[in-house]
Amino acid sequence: MPVRLQDPAAFIRDHTAVERAGLVPEIALHLATDITPIWQASEAFLEAHGIEPPFWAFAWPGSQLIARYILDNPERVQGKRVLDVACGCGLAAIAAVMAGASAVEANDIDQMALEATALNATLNSVTVTLLAGDLVGSKPDCDLLVIGDVCYNEAMAARIMPWLLDCAQHCEVWLCDPGRHYAPKLDLDILAQQNVQTTQELESTDQRTTTLFSLRGISAQG
């Protein structure tokens, strides 16, 4: 049976460097600077310790555009309770705090992502509440739910989109997608669209056209 890391925060600090995502230079993050060593660690050391691949070590296009939009439009989050689902490194959650949200929760099913989010929040002198577990099927208590880069395969998109559309009936929902094949084919309001620089080893391209959608008021039937 896998043995959990005794000091996950130390592991994150040792395998990352403090960097800034290209689209959001205002926020410092613990990020992988060379993908190969940490990914190999994931397949060997991390697997042996029951830890998921280190998606938390990268600033994905969706989270970058969400954070950029929040910082450029702080009135959209000021005084609101914001929930960042599948938070990864916590970039969007940190941006929401900096823009004046009244409370911010960061959720992920990966405990290492929450550890990374906590470290990154401290790095930027903000407070983010961590929320572990799978929220799909629940009714989140928030004013704004943000989520990015989750339609990466058919099974995930089929599972998460009905839930997001249900959530959009009682709170604002922003979905950010970098042109994934399984992104929803719905007539959604576009809040922002921009080419975002990516890590070629992850995306097989230098940049992706990334779109931030609003799902508010869209029903599960479209």
C-alpha positions in Angstrom: 0.0 0.0 0.0 1.5 3.4 -0.9 2.9 5.5 1.8 2.1 9.2 1.8 4.8 11.9 1.8 5.7 13.0 5.3 6.4 16.5 4.1 4.5 17.4 0.9 5.3 21.1 1.2 9.0 20.4 1.3 8.6 18.1 -1.7 6.9 20.9 -3.7 9.5 23.5 -2.7 12.4 21.1 -3.6 10.9 20.3 -7.0 9.8 23.7 -8.2 11.1 27.3 -8.4 9.2 30.5 -7.7 8.2 31.8 -11.1 5.4 33.9 -12.6 3.0 32.8 -15.3 3.4 34.7 -18.6 -0.2 36.1 -18.6 -0.3 36.9 -14.8 3.1 38.4 -13.7 1.5 39.8 -10.6 1.3 36.4 -8.9 4.3 34.3 -7.8 3.9 30.5 -8.0 5.9 27.4 -7.2 6.2 26.0 -10.7 8.1 23.3 -12.5 10.9 24.9 -14.5 11.9 21.8 -16.4 9.2 19.3 -16.9 11.2 16.1 -17.3 12.6 15.6 -13.7 9.3 16.2 -11.9 7.3 14.1 -14.4 9.7 11.3 -14.0 9.4 11.7 -10.3 5.7 11.4 -10.8 6.1 8.1 -12.6 8.5 6.6 -10.1 8.8 8.3 -6.7 5.4 10.0 -6.7 3.6 6.8 -7.8 5.3 4.8 -5.1 4.0 7.3 -2.6 0.4 7.3 -3.9 0.6 10.8 -5.3 -1.1 11.9 -8.6 0.8 13.4 -11.5 2.0 16.9 -10.7 -0.6 19.0 -12.6 -0.3 21.4 -9.7 3.2 22.4 -10.8 2.1 24.2 -14.0 0.0 27.3 -14.7 -2.5 25.9 -17.2 -4.0 28.2 -19.9 -7.4 28.1 -18.4 -6.3 29.2 -14.9 -4.1 31.9 -16.4 -7.0 33.5 -18.4 -9.4 33.3 -15.4 -6.8 35.0 -13.2 -6.1 37.6 -15.9 -9.8 38.4 -16.3 -10.3 38.7 -12.6 -7.4 41.0 -12.0 -8.5 43.2 -15.0 -12.1 43.2 -13.9 -12.1 43.2 -10.1 -15.6 44.5 -9.9 -16.8 41.1 -11.2 -15.6 39.4 -7.9 -15.5 42.2 -5.3 -17.5 41.2 -2.3 -18.4 37.8 -3.7 -17.8 34.3 -2.4 -15.6 32.6 -5.0 -15.0 28.8 -5.5 -12.1 27.7 -7.6 -12.8 24.1 -8.6 -9.9 21.8 -9.8 -7.7 24.6 -8.6 -4.3 23.1 -9.5 -1.7 25.6 -8.3 -4.4 28.0 -7.0 -3.7 30.8 -9.5 -7.4 31.8 -10.0 -8.2 31.6 -6.3 -5.3 33.8 -5.4 -6.3 36.3 -8.1 -9.9 36.4 -6.7 -8.5 37.3 -3.2 -6.3 40.0 -4.7 -9.3 41.4 -6.6 -11.4 41.8 -3.4 -13.5 38.7 -3.1 -15.1 38.4 0.3 -14.1 34.7 0.7 -12.3 32.3 -1.6 -12.3 28.5 -1.5 -9.9 26.4 -3.6 -11.0 22.8 -4.3 -9.2 19.9 -5.8 -9.3 16.1 -5.5 -5.5 16.0 -5.4 -4.1 16.8 -1.9 -0.8 17.9 -3.5 -2.7 20.5 -5.4 -4.1 21.9 -2.2 -0.6 21.8 -0.6 0.7 23.8 -3.6 -2.2 26.2 -3.4 -1.5 26.8 0.3 2.2 27.5 -0.4 1.3 29.8 -3.3 -1.2 31.7 -1.2 1.4 32.3 1.5 3.9 33.3 -1.2 1.4 36.1 -2.2 0.3 37.0 1.3 -3.3 36.1 0.8 -5.7 33.7 2.5 -7.4 30.9 0.6 -9.6 28.3 2.3 -8.8 24.8 1.1 -11.6 22.4 0.2 -10.7 18.7 -0.5 -12.7 16.1 -2.4 -14.9 15.6 -5.5 -17.7 18.3 -5.5 -19.5 17.0 -8.6 -23.1 16.4 -7.7 -23.1 18.8 -4.8 -24.6 22.3 -4.6 -21.6 24.6 -3.8 -22.3 27.6 -1.5 -20.8 30.4 -3.5 -21.6 33.4 -5.6 -19.1 32.5 -8.4 -17.7 29.2 -9.4 -14.6 29.2 -11.7 -13.1 26.2 -13.4 -10.6 25.7 -16.1 -9.0 23.0 -18.3 -11.3 20.2 -17.3 -12.7 19.0 -20.7 -9.6 17.1 -21.5 -11.4 13.8 -22.3 -14.9 12.6 -23.1 -15.6 11.0 -19.8 -14.6 14.0 -17.8 -16.6 16.4 -20.0 -19.6 14.2 -19.9 -19.5 14.0 -16.1 -18.7 17.6 -15.2 -20.7 19.6 -17.7 -24.2 18.7 -16.5 -23.1 19.5 -12.9 -21.7 22.9 -14.0 -24.9 23.7 -15.9 -26.9 22.8 -12.8 -24.7 25.0 -10.6 -25.3 27.9 -13.1 -29.0 27.9 -12.1 -28.1 29.3 -8.6 -24.7 30.9 -9.0 -22.4 32.4 -11.6 -20.2 29.9 -13.3 -17.2 30.6 -15.5 -15.6 27.8 -17.5 -12.3 28.4 -19.2 -11.2 26.1 -22.0 -8.1 26.1 -24.2 -9.8 24.6 -27.3 -10.2 21.0 -26.0 -12.0 18.7 -28.3 -14.5 17.8 -25.7 -15.4 21.3 -24.6 -19.2 22.0 -24.6 -20.8 22.7 -27.9 -23.2 25.3 -26.4 -24.0 28.9 -27.2 -22.3 30.4 -24.3 -21.4 34.0 -23.5 -17.7 34.7 -24.0 -16.1 36.9 -21.3 -12.6 36.8 -22.7 -10.5 35.1 -25.4 -6.7 35.2 -25.8 -3.8 33.2 -27.0 -2.0 31.9 -23.9 1.6 30.6 -23.9 1.8 27.0 -23.0 4.4 24.4 -22.1 5.1 22.5 -25.3 5.8 19.2 -23.5 2.3 19.3 -22.0 0.3 20.8 -24.9 2.4 19.9 -28.0 2.1 23.5 -29.0 3.6 26.9 -27.9 0.2 28.5 -27.3 -3.5 27.8 -27.2 -6.4 30.0 -28.0 -8.2 30.0 -24.7 -11.7 31.1 -24.0 -13.5 32.1 -20.8 -17.2 31.4 -20.9 -20.1 32.3 -18.7 -22.6 29.6 -18.1 -25.1 31.6 -16.1 -28.7 30.7 -16.9 -27.8 28.0 -19.4 -29.9 24.8 -18.8 -28.6 21.3 -18.9 -30.7 20.8 -22.1 -28.9 23.8 -23.7 
